[in-house]
Amino acid sequence: MAVCYHTDRAGHAGRQWDGGPGMPNRQGTHGAADIGGPGEAAPVTTGQQLERRSWAEPWKIKMVEPLRMTTREQRQEALSGAGHNTFLLRSEDVYIDLLTDSGTNAMSDRQWAALMMGDEAYAGSRNFYELEAAVREVYGFERMVPTHQGRGAEHLLSQCAIKKGQLVPGNMYFTTTREHQERAGGIFVDVICDAAHDPDNLDPFKGNVDLAKLEEVISRQGPEQVAYLSLAATVNMAGGQPVSMDNLRQVRELCRRVGVPIYLDATRLVENAFFIKEREAGYQDRSVAEIVREFCSFTDGAWMSAKKDSLVNIGGWLAVNDEQLFEEIRNLVIVFEGLHTYGGLAGRDLGAMAQGIRESVEDDHIRSRVGQVRYLGELLLGQGIPLVQPIGGHGIFLDARRFYPHLGQEQFPAQTLAAELYLESGIRGMERGIVSAGRDPVTGEHHRPRLELTRLAIPRRVYTQAHMDVVAEAVEAVYARRGEAKGLLMTYEPRYLRFFQARFQPI
Ligand code: F0G
């Protein structure tokens, strides 16, 4: 499918799916990566309302937090002190923080009000019931337990639903997800479509499961040796790429036939639903909220890092339909997180999460959220910067292999790029390549992912379009001196999830 980019300098970027169903064309059509000025296209009408060429965030700013600019010398010192790992920088040494979109969102006044209304009872807090109702209404799951964040839920699900030696097929690994699956004795098997591993493949649903791969995994050792399908929507490590409803329906059919449950990582499902609305036939007139509900209806349960889609700074939950499994989880949550009505969170956190869940599925919110990511991506594409396409939901993933073609993967090109960008500008991104992929637990060898990416994740409702312009300029400056980069040497490698704490020095 051909993709047509169009960016409105004064407004926001958008992409029209040329030849496929799409959102109404709000910005006129330009050629690929053609950064055009405003004013070319007349407003077009959708079914419901007059759409303008430009649109804006559906909120205004009520409180601000000053940012600190640093000198290159200060950044050099901070970077050396951090072992060239952006995770080890102090946030006060960072100017624009694109390390992650996790827990870095700005809450609304309604969410802050919910904090003040926290019911801090140990058991049966009112906020628990608010959260339960929000999860039921928005995601459609009857029962859930709160967890302190996503990995708390991953831990519980893995411990309760995986037997030692069972396979856990998934649409690409995620770091903490796979770690918990392996700790529970599971063996992760990647069943994502091949397109996901190719940064230039423009397939609109690069998060899709490859049905043939899934079928092969199931028939290899029999369905009883498969714990569940671990399905993420969107797929973080592939660049925030979505799964189509059609793919999920087919996966559902296959899994039902053989009795393998589907558990969904719903961390960025709202962003996934936006892409379905935009790109999949039959969904243009459905609300994002309806699409989220339908998507969940094809699964047997879900876990959530509410620090992403749900617009809070901390929180998560786990929901499964199977009553026996839920009983086990509701019992075990007490051991690791806290009582089943607070799961490691304060009552006020539960209240803010309940409110955030409802805000997250508002169409205007999600359109501006993904629109801002796209705006940055299209600025960069206009400068010829290599990055994962289509542009995903939560960030820009720079293609470090093509950025630094002279560096081998053992020289950690994506880690190098994150370090160089910080040094240039004080902007912090994150490595998503060989360091993040870790080692095979059996052979001890590096996993060598095809994707060697530096992620610039955009927090929700935090930065302005002008910040995005500054980021684009900084990446362009690093690209201009790309030939000088020499790569890094890993000098300290932690045993678990090494990317968080590893240290490096320049070669
Ligand atoms: N699943 C996905 C898809 C995630 O992106 C994350 C976290 C988790 C689960 C775990 O959730 O952090 O609340 O324990 N991703 C963060 C990131 C760390 O920066 O992408 P958590």
Residues whose N, C-alpha, C, O or C-beta is under 5 A from the ligand:
A	BS01	F0G	L99 T100 D101 S102 Q149 G150 R151 F174 T176 N236 D265 T267 S305 K307
